[in-house]
Amino acid sequence: MLRLRLVVLALSLLIVFAACSKKSPPEQARQDLTQRNIPYHEASFMEHVTSGDTVAVRLFLSAGMSPNVKDSEGRSALHFAAEKGRTEILKSLLSKGADPNAKSNNGITPLMWAAASGNTDAVRLLLDKGADVNVKNAKGNTALMAAAQGGHAEIVEILLDKGADVNMTTVKGSTALTLAASKSNTVIVDLLKKAGARNK
């Protein structure tokens, strides 16, 4: 009988010890980062977003890293993921509350970067998560202008379908049409004219 009580007591102590020693998800995530020799700070987080290390980015977010941290130029993690077309990382950032309309110091949004870089899936994802299709940067450029100038016809179509204003102008008076025409991109010129683009 005494032996049975001792066994029960020992098992109870083991259970209590296991419960007390179990780490919280943020603590476990930080430990996992340490084991991978990854320092937990904002610059390191941005590096892993840019390089496309999906696992590390998820660990950073689980450990408590804000998805809206910015660098000295005001660019957020979402900007870098959008520029590189890191759709899985974009999804992780957005699911943790990343702002799809975050602006850099010169007013550039993640959508503009995705459009300029020709990352179609990133463009679709950002639009689905509430990215403003008609926001302008400090020079008056829009995502549509970036896509038109970059020669990304599919993205131009997507943006037009989502309500992009085809006749918005930059501070210098350029439009998506004039930018596409300057690159002699007849496919995009035709798309814009069909959408109502006017010659200035």
KEVEX-619430 format. One record per residue (C-alpha): residue number from 1; residue in one letter; x, y, z. Coordinates in steps of 0.05 Angstrom, whole numbers, always signed. Each point is the difference from the previous one (the first is absolute). Last residue first. Example, Ala and Ser with C-alpha at 12.3 -4.5 7.8 and 13.67 -1.06 7.14 Angstrom:
2
[rec 2, S, [+273, -21, +143]],
[rec 1, A, [-27, -69, +13]],
***
This chain:
200
[rec 200, K, [-63, +1285, -1445]],
[rec 199, N, [-25, -61, -38]],
[rec 198, R, [-58, -31, +37]],
[rec 197, A, [-3, -68, +32]],
[rec 196, G, [-70, -30, -2]],
[rec 195, A, [+11, -73, +18]],
[rec 194, K, [+7, -17, -74]],
[rec 193, K, [+55, +53, -4]],
[rec 192, L, [+36, -32, +59]],
[rec 191, L, [-1, -70, -30]],
[rec 190, D, [+23, +27, -68]],
[rec 189, V, [+59, +37, +32]],
[rec 188, I, [+17, -63, +39]],
[rec 187, V, [+5, -42, -63]],
[rec 186, T, [+34, +57, -38]],
[rec 185, N, [+59, +4, +48]],
[rec 184, S, [+42, +53, -34]],
[rec 183, K, [+35, +15, +66]],
[rec 182, S, [-20, +74, -3]],
[rec 181, A, [-70, -25, -19]],
[rec 180, A, [-6, -38, +65]],
[rec 179, L, [+19, +62, +40]],
[rec 178, T, [-47, +44, -41]],
[rec 177, L, [-57, -48, +12]],
[rec 176, A, [+12, -9, +75]],
[rec 175, T, [-2, +76, +5]],
[rec 174, S, [+54, +53, +3]],
[rec 173, G, [-16, +71, +23]],
[rec 172, K, [+63, +16, +38]],
[rec 171, V, [-34, -9, +68]],
[rec 170, T, [-24, -66, -26]],
[rec 169, T, [-68, -8, -34]],
[rec 168, M, [-61, -43, +11]],
[rec 167, N, [-35, -19, -65]],
[rec 166, V, [-7, -76, +6]],
[rec 165, D, [-29, +2, +70]],
[rec 164, A, [+11, -71, +26]],
[rec 163, G, [-67, -34, +14]],
[rec 162, K, [+19, -71, +17]],
[rec 161, D, [-8, -23, -73]],
[rec 160, L, [+49, +56, -20]],
[rec 159, L, [+50, -27, +51]],
[rec 158, I, [-6, -71, -25]],
[rec 157, E, [+6, +22, -73]],
[rec 156, V, [+63, +41, +15]],
[rec 155, I, [+27, -60, +38]],
[rec 154, E, [-8, -44, -61]],
[rec 153, A, [+33, +53, -44]],
[rec 152, H, [+64, +7, +41]],
[rec 151, G, [+42, +46, -43]],
[rec 150, G, [+35, +35, +57]],
[rec 149, Q, [-28, +68, -19]],
[rec 148, A, [-71, -28, +0]],
[rec 147, A, [+10, -37, +65]],
[rec 146, A, [+28, +61, +35]],
[rec 145, M, [-54, +44, -28]],
[rec 144, L, [-53, -48, +24]],
[rec 143, A, [+31, -2, +69]],
[rec 142, T, [-5, +75, +4]],
[rec 141, N, [+50, +57, -10]],
[rec 140, G, [-13, +70, +27]],
[rec 139, K, [+72, +15, +17]],
[rec 138, A, [-11, -8, +75]],
[rec 137, N, [-36, -66, -11]],
[rec 136, K, [-72, -6, -23]],
[rec 135, V, [-56, -46, +25]],
[rec 134, N, [-47, -25, -54]],
[rec 133, V, [+0, -76, +11]],
[rec 132, D, [-6, +5, +75]],
[rec 131, A, [+22, -68, +29]],
[rec 130, G, [-58, -35, +35]],
[rec 129, K, [+22, -71, +11]],
[rec 128, D, [-24, -24, -68]],
[rec 127, L, [+40, +56, -32]],
[rec 126, L, [+63, -23, +36]],
[rec 125, L, [-11, -72, -21]],
[rec 124, R, [-12, +17, -73]],
[rec 123, V, [+62, +45, -4]],
[rec 122, A, [+43, -53, +35]],
[rec 121, D, [-24, -52, -50]],
[rec 120, T, [+18, +46, -58]],
[rec 119, N, [+70, +17, +21]],
[rec 118, G, [+21, +45, -58]],
[rec 117, S, [+51, +40, +40]],
[rec 116, A, [-36, +66, -11]],
[rec 115, A, [-66, -30, +20]],
[rec 114, A, [+28, -33, +63]],
[rec 113, W, [+35, +64, +19]],
[rec 112, M, [-62, +42, -11]],
[rec 111, L, [-42, -49, +40]],
[rec 110, P, [+49, +3, +58]],
[rec 109, T, [-11, +75, +3]],
[rec 108, I, [+46, +58, -20]],
[rec 107, G, [-13, +66, +35]],
[rec 106, N, [+71, +28, +1]],
[rec 105, N, [+11, -19, +74]],
[rec 104, S, [-29, -69, -13]],
[rec 103, K, [-75, -10, +3]],
[rec 102, A, [-38, -57, +31]],
[rec 101, N, [-64, -15, -38]],
[rec 100, P, [-1, -75, +9]],
[rec 99, D, [+11, +11, +75]],
[rec 98, A, [+27, -64, +32]],
[rec 97, G, [-49, -31, +49]],
[rec 96, K, [+27, -69, +16]],
[rec 95, S, [-37, -33, -58]],
[rec 94, L, [+30, +54, -46]],
[rec 93, L, [+71, -18, +20]],
[rec 92, S, [-11, -75, -9]],
[rec 91, K, [-35, +10, -67]],
[rec 90, L, [+55, +46, -25]],
[rec 89, I, [+51, -52, +22]],
[rec 88, E, [-35, -53, -41]],
[rec 87, T, [-4, +49, -59]],
[rec 86, R, [+74, +19, -1]],
[rec 85, G, [-4, +39, -66]],
[rec 84, K, [+67, +35, +13]],
[rec 83, E, [-29, +70, -2]],
[rec 82, A, [-61, -22, +40]],
[rec 81, A, [+41, -34, +55]],
[rec 80, F, [+44, +62, +5]],
[rec 79, H, [-59, +48, +5]],
[rec 78, L, [-36, -45, +49]],
[rec 77, A, [+59, +2, +47]],
[rec 76, S, [-11, +75, +3]],
[rec 75, R, [+37, +56, -36]],
[rec 74, G, [+4, +65, +38]],
[rec 73, E, [+69, +18, -26]],
[rec 72, S, [+33, -15, +67]],
[rec 71, D, [-31, -70, +1]],
[rec 70, K, [-71, -16, +21]],
[rec 69, V, [-34, -48, +48]],
[rec 68, N, [-72, -16, -19]],
[rec 67, P, [+0, -75, +10]],
[rec 66, S, [+18, +12, +73]],
[rec 65, M, [+47, -54, +27]],
[rec 64, G, [-34, -39, +56]],
[rec 63, A, [+36, -67, +0]],
[rec 62, S, [-54, -29, -46]],
[rec 61, L, [+16, +55, -51]],
[rec 60, F, [+75, -14, +4]],
[rec 59, L, [-13, -75, -6]],
[rec 58, R, [-44, +11, -61]],
[rec 57, V, [+54, +41, -32]],
[rec 56, A, [+52, -54, +15]],
[rec 55, V, [-43, -53, -33]],
[rec 54, T, [-13, +42, -62]],
[rec 53, D, [+73, +17, -13]],
[rec 52, G, [-12, +41, -63]],
[rec 51, S, [+65, +39, -1]],
[rec 50, T, [-37, +66, +7]],
[rec 49, V, [-43, -23, +59]],
[rec 48, H, [+62, -30, +32]],
[rec 47, E, [+38, +65, -5]],
[rec 46, M, [-59, +39, +27]],
[rec 45, F, [-3, -44, +62]],
[rec 44, S, [+75, +8, +11]],
[rec 43, A, [-7, +75, -2]],
[rec 42, E, [-59, -3, +49]],
[rec 41, H, [+34, -41, +54]],
[rec 40, Y, [+2, -72, +23]],
[rec 39, P, [+68, -28, -21]],
[rec 38, I, [-2, -62, -44]],
[rec 37, N, [+50, -55, +19]],
[rec 36, R, [-51, -54, -18]],
[rec 35, Q, [-3, -22, +73]],
[rec 34, T, [-12, +73, +19]],
[rec 33, L, [-59, +4, -48]],
[rec 32, D, [-30, -63, +31]],
[rec 31, Q, [+10, +30, +70]],
[rec 30, R, [-37, +63, -23]],
[rec 29, A, [-57, -42, -27]],
[rec 28, Q, [-4, -40, +65]],
[rec 27, E, [-4, +63, +41]],
[rec 26, P, [-55, +28, -45]],
[rec 25, P, [-39, -66, +3]],
[rec 24, S, [+5, -4, +76]],
[rec 23, K, [+51, -49, +27]],
[rec 22, K, [-17, -64, +37]],
[rec 21, S, [+41, -5, +64]],
[rec 20, C, [-59, +11, +47]],
[rec 19, A, [-44, -51, -34]],
[rec 18, A, [+56, -52, -3]],
[rec 17, F, [+16, +11, +73]],
[rec 16, V, [-73, -8, +21]],
[rec 15, I, [-7, -64, -40]],
[rec 14, L, [+65, -28, +28]],
[rec 13, L, [-22, +17, +71]],
[rec 12, S, [-66, -36, -10]],
[rec 11, L, [+36, -61, -27]],
[rec 10, A, [+46, -2, +61]],
[rec 9, L, [-59, +7, +48]],
[rec 8, V, [-38, -57, -35]],
[rec 7, V, [+63, -44, +4]],
[rec 6, L, [+10, +18, +73]],
[rec 5, R, [-73, -16, +16]],
[rec 4, L, [+6, -68, -35]],
[rec 3, R, [+63, -16, +40]],
[rec 2, L, [-36, +18, +65]],
[rec 1, M, [-56, -48, -18]],
***
